[in-house]
Amino acid sequence: MSKFRFFSTDLAIDLGTANILVYKKGEGIVVDESSVVALDADTDQIVSIGNEAKDMLGKAPEKLFILLPLEGGMISDFDLTEAMLNYFFSKVNPGFSLFQPRVVICVPSGVTDVQRRAVEDAALHAGCRDVILVEESLAASFSLRKENDDKKSMMIVNTGAGTSEVAVISLNGIVTSKSIRKGGDYIENNIINYLKNSKKLEIGKNTAEYIKKNLLSLKVDRGDDEIEVDGRHIVKGTPTTVKLKSKELISCVIPFMDDLIDTINIVLENTPPELAADIKRNGIFLTGGNSLIDGLKEYLQVNLILDIKRADNPLTATIDGAGIILENLDDFLKQSR
């Protein structure tokens, strides 16, 4: 018999292009899975969601579509996003509730009203009674303040799978921000194209992600690091293994780094002088999965001539901050008015 309760526990969600993280009030992070859905082409039925669906990438038969319902941190397929949220909600709050949860959802800053409405509608259709949207950088600032002696003003560079966002935070609000539609996916696609063009090797997204995490480096002294990469020869069509050195991948990441530095400089130019002084004193804080790329922090530091700090937990900084907001939601809503 399904469990019945009057109230479902409130949640916070980091709805990312690559991963969805769910924070349950009073418990912490209870879901950390891939934002991927496997769909049966014949029946239009969902076969699997999350990490299990991601593992099927590049391996699924033709009748199975492996789909990403989110692009650039925003909804690209409304129905699949609703189904994915429904799945994780029922996992976190099983059974039946008379009153559905309130949900804090993190979105990129600068989203349009249409995009905001799409996120709200997807969450409401999935069973929420109230949806509070919070910009990702603002959410991350709550966890960063906790790590760094409650600094009131800061610049955050949040670089994820689909987008990279630069924002200046002051007094619980975003003063200025700018984002680019480039992140981990862009770098991984560059790696795929590099291997195809230079090695005649075809690889899948999961392999490209492994290369990015384990070989890609902006440090000169790691240039000769090497791994073997398995794939399919694009001419012969046979399984092939090639050796790949770290220095070969520099061309895959430098265009992204140049765009990120340009974006940071634009935001700095639009920052009020008083806050610019705070950034000079406090440094720039990095969050998101791409901040873990070896040498990225040091590369930014050399080119910007500013102190660059990485969050203690860059992969969860946004959801950690959203969790702090959720635990103190009434206070947050009062301050936001």
N, C-alpha and C positions, 0 to 999 in steps of 0.2 A: 504493500500500500504506500502511495506517495506521501512523503512527509508534508504536513501542513504547518504554516506559521502565519502570523498576522503581518509581519514586516520582513522583507528580504533585507539582507545586510547591504549597506551602501558600498559603492565601488568607485575606483578611479582607473582610467584606462589610458595607456599610451598607445594610440592607434597608429603604428608605424608602417611604412612601406614594406619592410622586411619582417618585422616582429610585432606581435601584440603582447603587451604586458598588462596584467590586471592586478590591482591592489585592493584587497578586501579590508574594510574598516575594522580595526582592532586586531588584525592578523598579519598584515603585510602583503608582499607579493605572492600571489597564489597561482598565477599563470604567466609563463614566459614561453611562447610558442611562435612559430613562423606564421606570417599572414598569407597563407597559401591554402587553396581549396582544390580538391580533385573532383571533377565532374564527369559522370558517365554521359557520353555524347548520345547514346541511343535512348536513354530514359530521362535525361536532364536531371537525374538524381545526384545529390552530393554523396561521394563515396568516402571521403575523409577530409579532415580539416587540421591545419596546424603542422607540427613537425612530421607527422606521418605522411601528409600530402607532399611536403617539401622533399622528403626522401625519394619520392617517385619521379622527381624532375629528371628528365633525360632517360628514364627507364620504363615509363608507362606505355602500354599498348596504344594503338591509334584511337581506340574508342574512348580512352580516358583523356580528358583535357585537364592540364595542370595550370590553374589560373591564379593570378594575383589581383585581388579585388581593390587594391589600393595603389595609387601611383603618386609619387611626390607627397606622400603623407595624406592624400585626399582620396575620396571615393571615386573609383573608376567604374565599378559595377555595384549598383545599389543593392540588388537582390542578394548577391553573394556576400556583401558586407553585412547585411542584416542577418543572413543565415549564420555567418561566422560569429557575430556578436551573440546571437541566440544560443549557439552551441556553447560558448564560453560562459555565458550567464547561467545556463542550466547546470554547467559543471561546477560553478562556484556557489550557486544558490539552488541546490536540487530541491525538487518537490514543488508544492503550490503555495503561493503567498497571496494574501488578500491585498496587501500594499506592496507594489513593486519598488525596486531600489531607486534612490537618487544616484546619479552617476556624473562624475567629473571626467571629461574627455579632453585630452591634450591635442591641439591642432597647431599647424604652423602659423606664425604671425602673418598678417597680410592676406589671409584667406578672404575670398569674396563672400558677400551675403548669401549667394546661391550655394557656395560650398559649405558654409556654416549650416545652412538649412538642411543640406543633404546629410551631414553628420548627425544633426539633431533628429531628423526623421528616421534615419536608420536605427538609432538607439531607441527611440520611442516605439517604433514598430517591433523592435526586439524585446520590448517589455519593460522599459524604464518609465518611471512616473515623472521624473524631472531630470533635465540634462543641463549641466553647467560646462560651458566650453572655456578652456584656459589655454593661452598660448604656450607652446612647448618651452620656450626660453624663460618665460615667467615662472612656469612650474619648476624648471630646473634651478632657478635662482633660490627657491626656498630650501632645497637640499644643499646648495653651495654656501648659502649663508650659515647654515648649521655647521658646515665643515670649516668655515673661514671666519669665525668670530662675529657672525651676524653683520657682515658688511652690507650697507644699505644700497650702494650703487656699484654696478659692475657691468662689464661687457662679457657676453657669453657667445661663444662660437659653437653651435650645435650642428654637427655634420653626421647625417644618417645615410640611409640607403638611397633615398630618392631625392632629398633636398639637403642643402646646407644653409643654415640661417645664422646671421650675425645680429645681435640685439644688445642695446644698452638699457639696463633695468635701473629704475630709481623709484623709491617710494611705492613699491608694489604695482608698478606699471612699466610698460615699454615706452621709452622716450623716442627712440628711433631704431629702425631695423631694416634689413634687406636680406633677401634670400635668392639663391640660385638653384635651378633644377639640376643639380649635379651632386653626386655623392658616391656611395659604395657601388651602386649599380653601374654608374658611368665608368668607374675605374675597372670593374670586372669585365664590362663589355670591351674596353680597350685591351685588356689582357687577352680576351678571346680573339679579337681581331689581330693582335700582334702575333699570336701563335699560328693563326690561320695564314697570315701573309708571309711571315718569316720562316716558319718551321713546317708549313703545309700540314699542320696538325689541328684537328677540330676537337674542341673540348666543350663540356657543358658548364652551366652556371655554377653548380656546386664545386666543380674542380677549380674554376676561376676564383671562387671565394676562398678556397683552401690556399691557393697560390698567394692571393692578396694578404691573407692573415699570416702565412708562414714563410714567405720569401720576400715579398715587396718591402723595400727599405729605402729611405732617403739618405742613409749614412754611407759615406764613401768607403769606410773600412769594412762594410758588409757586401761590397760589390761582387766579390767572387764566391759568395755563398751560392750553393747549387742544390737543386732537387731534380728528381726524375718525374716527368709528367706523362701520364698515360692518356691516349686519345685515339682518334681514327685519322689515318692518313687521307687527306682530301682528294688525292689523285688515285692512289691504289685502293682505297676503301678498306684497308686492313688495319687491325689494331697495331698501334705504334707507340713506342716510348722515346721521348727526347729528353736531353738534359737542358735545364734552363737556369741561367745565372741571374742573381738579383739585379745587377747593373743593366741587364737587358730590359728591365721593366720600368726604368726611369721615365721613358717616353710615355708610358701609360698613365703616370700620375702627375707629371709636371703641369700639363694643361689645367688640371683640376686645382693644383696648388696656386697657380698664377691667378685663376679666377677667384679663388677664395681670398687671396691677399688683396686683390682689387676691391672685392666686396667689403672687406674689413676697413680698408682705407676710405671708401665712400662713406661708411657708417661713422668712422672717426671724424670725417670732415663735417658731418651733420650733427655732431654731438656738441651740446652746449659746453662752453669753456670750463665751468665749474665741475661738470661730470668728466670732462677730458682729464682734468687734474686727478680725479679719483681713479680713473683707468690707469694713468701713468703710475700712480702709487700702488694700486691693488693688482695690476696686471690684467691679462685676458684669460678667461676660464674656458677650457675645452670640455665638451660633452659629446656623446654619441659614439657609435662604433668606429668611425673612421679616425677618431682621435687616437686610437690605439695603433695606427700604422706606424711602424718603426721609423723614427726620425722626423715625423711630422711636427711634433712639438718644437724640436730644435730648429727645423727649417723655418717655421713661422717666427721664432725668436730672433734669428739672424736677420731675416728680411724686414721685420717690423720694428726691430730694436726696442722691444717691450718685453716685460716678463710674461712668460706664457705658463699657465698652470693647468694641469689636467685634473678633472674631478677624481675623487678617490674611487668612485664607481661610475665611470662614464657611460656604461651601457644602461644603467638604471637611474641615472641622475634625474631624468624627467619624471619617471614614475615615482621615484622616492619623494620628489617635491610635490607631485600631485597627491601622494598619500598624506603628506603634511597638511596640504590644503583641505583634503577630505576630513581629516581628523579635527580640523578647526574651521569647518565650512561656514558656519554662521558668522564667525569673525571675519573670514575672508570676504563674504558677500557684503557685509557692512562696509568694509574698507574699500570695496570695489565700486560702491555707489557714488 
